[in-house]
């Protein structure tokens, strides 16, 4: 078992943490940065909001370094110590959808979940891929897009290797491209609207999701829409404070102080 710093005392403790799109098993996963984040951040309840394990990547090319195993062990250890951990599978870890209602090492696997916030609001927690028409209706195209995305991530690593050499901060090429492509921006708007509608159907005032790899907090369509982001590109998590406030925490540089995401109307796709 690798050393994941599990005995360290976290500097920041929250009521709830929401983590999505870690993509364990994919070469682009930045599980090491997520482990670093978890050394200084903890919560009584942790939601794993889908695509934690990348079954698609593992089928085509087995990749499971120690950091990926350490993350799994850390979650199991947190559950044993009394943390409430809820796993909502996504499309990349859809094999777990056969196990709704079961418990793995104290981790609950559910289709979706209603999170009751400290502010008394009901929040629907769901991965979100069921509202992605490409994933649902053209799986071959989704897999083709997945390969293109992997290439973009590899290019992103190369870009940041040279940026680091010149003392520049981490920058996401694929995130930048998403904001520049009109079709991607239109897609995100439709995705957000669909999730807002689903939240209403569950009598919820908000929705917390993942899938499109872009963290944001927006009050849109009469619903509070919150996306956790991912641990491939942006390295973000959504945190709920004890007073009910929500915050996006970005952790792109290991062992650095947390940087709240800009509170702007963010748009993106994945």
C-alpha positions in Angstrom: 0.0 0.0 0.0 1.4 3.4 -1.0 1.9 6.3 1.4 -1.1 8.6 0.9 -0.6 10.7 4.0 -3.9 9.4 5.5 -2.7 10.1 9.0 -2.2 13.8 8.4 -4.7 16.2 9.9 -6.6 18.2 7.3 -6.3 21.9 7.5 -9.8 22.5 6.2 -12.9 20.6 7.2 -16.2 20.9 5.4 -19.7 19.6 5.9 -19.6 18.0 2.5 -17.2 17.4 -0.4 -18.3 16.5 -3.9 -15.7 14.9 -6.2 -16.3 13.8 -9.8 -14.5 12.6 -12.9 -11.3 11.3 -11.4 -11.0 8.7 -14.3 -8.9 6.2 -12.4 -7.4 3.9 -14.9 -6.9 6.6 -17.5 -3.4 8.0 -18.2 -4.8 11.5 -17.9 -6.0 11.1 -14.3 -4.3 13.4 -11.8 -5.0 11.1 -8.8 -1.8 12.3 -7.2 -3.1 15.8 -7.0 -6.4 14.6 -5.7 -4.6 12.7 -2.9 -2.6 15.9 -2.1 -5.9 17.8 -1.9 -7.4 15.2 0.4 -4.4 15.5 2.8 -5.6 19.0 3.7 -9.3 18.8 3.0 -11.9 16.5 4.6 -15.6 16.3 5.3 -18.2 14.3 7.2 -19.9 13.3 3.9 -18.2 12.8 0.6 -20.0 12.3 -2.7 -18.3 10.6 -5.6 -20.3 12.0 -8.5 -19.4 9.6 -11.3 -16.6 8.6 -13.6 -14.4 7.9 -10.6 -13.1 4.8 -12.3 -12.7 4.9 -16.1 -13.8 1.5 -17.3 -13.6 2.6 -20.9 -9.9 3.3 -20.6 -9.2 0.1 -18.6 -10.8 -2.0 -21.3 -8.5 -0.6 -24.0 -5.2 -0.2 -22.1 -4.7 -1.3 -18.5 -3.2 1.5 -16.4 -3.4 1.5 -12.6 -0.4 3.2 -10.9 0.0 3.3 -7.1 -1.7 6.7 -6.8 -4.9 5.2 -8.2 -4.8 2.4 -5.7 -4.0 4.9 -2.9 -7.2 6.9 -3.6 -9.4 3.8 -3.5 -7.7 2.8 -0.2 -8.2 6.3 1.2 -11.9 6.3 0.5 -12.4 2.8 2.1 -10.4 4.0 5.1 -12.6 7.1 5.4 -15.7 5.0 5.3 -14.3 2.7 8.0 -13.7 5.7 10.2 -17.3 6.8 10.0 -17.4 9.1 7.0 -20.6 8.9 4.9 -19.5 8.1 1.3 -22.0 8.0 -1.5 -21.0 6.9 -5.0 -23.2 7.9 -8.0 -21.8 6.1 -11.0 -21.3 7.8 -14.4 -21.0 6.6 -18.0 -17.3 5.6 -17.7 -18.0 3.6 -14.5 -21.4 2.3 -15.7 -20.5 -1.2 -14.7 -21.4 -0.1 -11.1 -24.9 0.7 -12.2 -25.7 -3.0 -11.8 -25.1 -2.5 -8.1 -27.5 0.3 -7.1 -28.5 0.0 -3.4 -25.5 -2.0 -2.4 -22.6 -1.2 -0.1 -18.9 -1.7 -0.9 -16.7 -1.4 2.1 -19.1 1.1 3.6 -19.6 3.1 0.4 -23.2 3.4 -0.8 -23.8 3.0 -4.6 -26.9 4.8 -5.8 -28.5 6.0 -9.0 -28.9 9.6 -7.7 -29.3 11.2 -4.3 -31.1 14.1 -2.7 -28.6 16.0 -0.6 -30.2 18.1 2.1 -28.0 21.2 2.4 -27.2 23.1 5.6 -29.4 25.9 4.2 -32.4 23.5 4.1 -32.4 23.3 0.3 -32.7 20.0 -1.6 -30.0 19.3 -4.1 -30.2 16.5 -6.7 -26.8 14.8 -7.0 -26.4 13.1 -10.3 -23.5 12.5 -12.7 -25.4 13.9 -15.7 -24.5 11.7 -18.6 -28.1 10.6 -19.1 -28.7 14.1 -20.4 -25.9 13.9 -22.9 -27.5 12.9 -26.2 -24.1 11.9 -27.7 -23.4 9.4 -24.9 -27.0 8.0 -25.0 -27.7 7.8 -28.7 -24.3 7.4 -30.4 -21.9 5.5 -28.2 -19.4 5.0 -31.1 -19.2 8.7 -31.4 -18.8 9.2 -27.7 -15.8 6.7 -27.7 -14.3 8.5 -30.8 -14.6 11.7 -28.9 -13.0 10.1 -25.9 -9.9 9.2 -27.9 -9.7 12.8 -29.2 -10.0 14.0 -25.6 -7.2 11.7 -24.5 -5.0 13.2 -27.2 -5.9 16.7 -26.0 -4.9 15.8 -22.5 -1.5 14.4 -23.6 -0.9 17.7 -25.5 -2.0 19.5 -22.3 0.8 17.7 -20.4 3.3 18.7 -23.0 2.2 22.4 -22.9 2.4 22.5 -19.1 5.8 20.7 -19.0 7.3 23.7 -20.9 5.2 26.2 -19.0 6.7 24.9 -15.8 10.2 25.1 -17.2 9.6 28.8 -17.7 8.0 29.4 -14.3 4.5 29.7 -15.7 1.4 28.4 -13.8 -0.7 25.4 -14.8 -3.0 26.1 -17.8 -5.6 23.9 -19.4 -5.4 23.8 -23.2 -8.6 21.7 -23.5 -10.5 24.0 -21.1 -9.5 27.0 -23.1 -10.6 25.3 -26.3 -14.0 24.5 -24.8 -14.7 28.2 -24.1 -13.7 29.1 -27.7 -15.8 26.6 -29.6 -19.3 27.9 -30.2 -20.9 24.4 -30.4 -19.3 23.4 -27.1 -20.8 26.5 -25.4 -24.2 25.8 -26.9 -24.0 22.2 -25.7 -23.2 23.3 -22.2 -26.2 25.6 -22.1 -28.5 22.8 -23.2 -26.9 20.4 -20.6 -27.4 22.9 -17.8 -31.0 23.5 -18.8 -31.7 19.8 -18.9 -30.2 19.2 -15.4 -32.2 22.2 -14.0 -35.4 20.6 -15.4 -34.5 17.2 -13.8 -33.9 18.9 -10.5 -37.4 20.4 -10.6 -38.8 17.0 -11.4 -37.3 15.8 -8.1 -38.7 18.8 -6.2 -35.1 20.0 -5.7 -33.9 23.6 -5.6 -30.5 22.7 -7.0 -28.5 20.1 -8.8 -24.9 18.9 -8.3 -23.3 17.0 -11.2 -20.1 16.3 -13.1 -19.6 14.8 -16.6 -18.7 17.9 -18.6 -15.4 18.6 -16.8 -16.0 22.2 -15.9 -16.6 23.4 -12.4 -19.1 26.2 -11.8 -21.8 27.5 -9.5 -24.6 29.2 -11.4 -28.1 30.3 -10.5 -29.8 29.5 -13.8 -33.3 28.6 -15.0 -34.5 29.2 -11.4 -32.3 26.4 -10.1 -28.8 26.5 -8.5 -26.6 24.5 -10.9 -23.3 23.3 -9.5 -20.7 21.2 -11.3 -17.8 19.5 -9.5 -15.4 19.7 -12.4 -12.8 17.0 -12.7 -9.4 15.6 -11.8 -8.1 15.3 -15.3 -7.9 18.9 -16.5 -9.1 21.4 -13.9 -8.5 19.5 -10.6 -11.5 20.9 -8.8 -13.9 19.9 -6.0 -17.1 21.3 -4.7 -17.2 22.0 -1.0 -20.2 22.8 1.3 -19.4 24.8 4.4 -21.2 24.3 7.7 -23.2 27.5 7.1 -24.5 26.2 3.8 -22.1 28.1 1.5 -20.7 26.3 -1.5 -17.2 26.8 -2.8 -15.3 25.5 -5.8 -11.7 24.6 -4.8 -9.0 24.4 -7.5 -5.9 22.3 -6.8 -3.8 22.5 -9.9 -0.5 22.8 -8.1 0.5 20.2 -5.5 1.1 21.4 -1.9 -0.2 24.9 -2.6 -2.9 26.9 -0.9 -6.5 26.4 -2.2 -7.6 28.9 -4.8 -11.4 29.5 -5.0 -12.6 29.5 -8.6 -13.7 32.9 -10.0 -17.4 33.5 -9.3 -18.3 34.1 -12.9 -20.8 32.5 -15.2 -18.6 29.6 -16.4 -19.4 27.7 -19.5 -17.7 24.6 -20.9 -18.1 21.0 -22.2 -16.4 17.7 -22.2 
